Amino acid sequence: YGMTTDSIGNIYTVEVNSYLGNPIKKINSAGKVSLVVEKASVNPTEYLHDWGFIASKYLTVQMAVDKQDILYLVDPNDKVIRKYINGALELFSGSEMKENAGYVDGVAAQAKFSADMTGIAFDKSNNLYVLDDNRIRKIEADGSVVTVLDLSNKCSILDGQTQQPEKCYFYNLAIDGNSNFLVQEKISNPDPASINKYSILRQFSADGQSSVVAGKASIAPLVDTGKKKTTQFYRPAALTVTPSGVIYVLDGVI
């Protein structure tokens, strides 16, 4: 799920496996694959299993590269932001203490993040932003944190009814050349019959104004007409914007 590129064409990707702790691999322009980080996450995330017991797995980290080709990642397991520099991962924002989940802005060591860190991106000015539990938060150069946009009450109006905040969530994050935030909006905790009916690509400006870029709520998945009002998504898993403004979405992930 997690993937990014640097200025010379190296691709960084996360090997998806619930038990390995998010190994990060690099693919160079010649196609050679190498292991960069053996284990990006320290502690797995606990969750309530369908059978009623507490289980654990590693949620996937998301990555972005800055203008100096330094790799940054958001870790929803340890609830921190790290960067990969000089051949090693360093803590950049948050703390690795147990029971550290929360929502606190401020200096790097005191900042808190949730287990719903689902996006990370740099804007054209090399400012770092993360999407954390329906909030877009800016991470300053010293690792301090400030929330710039709260999307908690920004659900779409569907079938004439405003969706309740607990019924939708936003994930993935990209930033276009005009500093607009691009996110996927999706239904929360859907029943199996509706899991693929609702996924919308939305654009938010810095003041919270939004518009639909593509997608709509519908029964039928995977319809691509090239028109934003009729295009539908299945299970989008990654999002990026090129310097020229072209948006790419990785869709259809099972």
N, C-alpha and C positions, 0 to 999 in steps of 0.2 A: 504493500500500500504506500509506504513512504518512498518518495523519489525526488531527487533534485539534480541539477547539473552545475558545473563551474564554468569559468570563462574560457577554458581550453578544451571543453567538450567531454570531460569526465562525467560519468553518470554515477550518482550515489543512490543506493537502494537498500531497503530494509528487507531482510529475509523474514517472511511472515511465518512464525511458528510460536505457538502459545507457551512453549516451555524453554526456549533457548535464550530469552532475554534480549531480543532484538539485535542480532548481529548485522553490522552494516558492511556492505561490499561496494567496491568501486569497479566500474567497467570503463576502461580507457577507449580512445578512439579506434584502437586496433582490435577491440573486442576482448582484451585480456581481463579476466576477473580476479580481483584480489580482495582479501579480507582486511578491512580498515579497522573496525572495532569488533572485537569478539562478543562483547556483551554491553549493550548501551544502557540497559536498565539493571538496577541492582535488585530491587524487591518486586516480586510479582504483585498483581492486584487481586484481592480477594473478592469473591462474589457469591451470591446465593445460587446454588445449582438447582436445576429444575426438580431434582429428586429430594431437595430439602436440606442438603448439607452445604457447608462452606467449602468452596473450592478456590483455586487460584490459577491465574494465567497471566501472561505478559500482554498488555495492550500494546498496540503498535505505536512507535514513536513517529513523529513527522519531522521533516528536515528542510532547511533552506541554506543557501550559500550567500555570503555578503560580497561586496565588491572587491574585497581582498582575498576572495576564495576561501574564507574560513567557514567551516561547516558548523551550523547551529542546529540543535534539535530540542523539541519539546517532549518531555517524558511524562506521560500520564500515570505511570506506575509509581515513580519516586516523586512526582509532582514538582519537578524542577526544570530549569532550562540549562542545557550544557552547550559547550562549544568544543570542537575538535581542533587543537592547535599544537604544533610541535610534536605531532605523533601521539597525542594523548587527549582524553576527554577531561575538560575542566568544568567545574561548577560555575555557572554564570549568574543565575538568579534563583532565589529560593533556598531552602535548606533541606538536607537529606535526613533530617530527624524523622523518627517514626511518628505516626499520628500528625503529620504535617499538612494534611489537606485543609483547604480553606479558601478564603478570598480576602486577601489583604494587599493593598497597594503600599508603596513606600520603598525604602532602601532595599538593596538586593538580599541581604541576609534575613530580613524580616518579611519579605514578600511571600505570599502563599498562593498556591494554585490548586485547582481541582483535578479530579481524575478524568475530566471531560475536556482536556486540552487536545483539540482536534485539528489545529491549523497553525501554520507559521509562515511568514513572508516578509520580504524586504521591499520597501518602496524605492522609487528612483533616486531618492536622496540617501539611501542606505540606512533608513530607519527601520527598526525591527518591530514587528507586531505579531501577537499570538491571538488565536481564538480560544477562549477559555470559558466553557459553560455559558455560551451565548453572550459573552462579552468580548469585545476587541480591546486588547490591552497593549500599550506601547512599552517596549523595554528599552530604556535609555542605554547609552554607551557604558555606564557604570553598573548596569544590571538592575537599576531601580525601575519600579513599575508604576504606571498610571493608566487607569481605564479611560479610553477615549470614546467608546460607544457601547451602549447596552442594548442588545437586540432582544431582550426578554419579552417585550411586548410588540414585536415587529412581525408577527406571523401574517401570512397572506389572508385575504378574505376569499373564502371558497364557498361556492354555492350560496352566496348571500349571507353567510355566517362567518364572523370573525373567529379564527381558531384561538383556543385558549392557550396561554403561555406554556402550560405543561404538556400541550398536545403537539408541539413542534420543537425542533432544535435546529441549530445551524452548525455546519461542519465544513471542513476544507477552507482554505483561505488563500486568495491571490490578490494582488494589487496592480491596477492598471497604470498607464502613464499619466493619468489625471488624478492619481492618488485615491481613486475609488476602491472600495473593498468589494471583492467578489466572494460569495459564499454559497453553499448549497443549503437549501431549506428542506427539511424532511419531517415527516410525522414521527412522533415519539410513541414507543411501545404499541405499535399497531397490532391488530389481530392478524393471523396468517393470511387471511383473505385479502387484506388491504396493504400488505407490506410494500408492494411495488407501485401503488397508485399515486404517490404524492412525492415528487422531488422536483424542486424548482431552483434554477440558478438565478440568484438575485445580486443586484448591485446596490451598495450603500455609499453615499457620500459622507464626508467628514461630519456633517451636521445631522446625519441620521435619515436623510431623505433616501427613498429607495425606488427601484424599478425592477421589473422582471426582465432578465436578459434572454432566458429561454426556459421552456418547460411549463407544465401545468398539471393540475390534479386530474388523473384519469385512470380508467381501469386497465387500458391496454399499455403495456410497456414497449420500449424500443421502437418508437415511431420517429423517424428522422425525415422531416420534410424541408428543412432549411429555413423554416419560418418560426420565429420565437414563440408565437402563440399556440403552435400545434406540436412543436417538438416535445418529446417526452423522454424522460430518463428512467433507467431500470435501477441500477445500484451504483451510482457514481462514487468513485473511490479516490480520485486525485484531480487536481485543478491547477492550471498554470496559465500565465499570460506572457506572450512574447513581447520583446521591445516594440514591435510594430503594432501591438494591440490585439493580436489574434488570440482568442481563448481556446484552450484545449481541455477537454474533459475525458478522463478515463472512465468508461462506463461498462456496465454488464458484468461486474465482478460478482461472483457467487460467494 
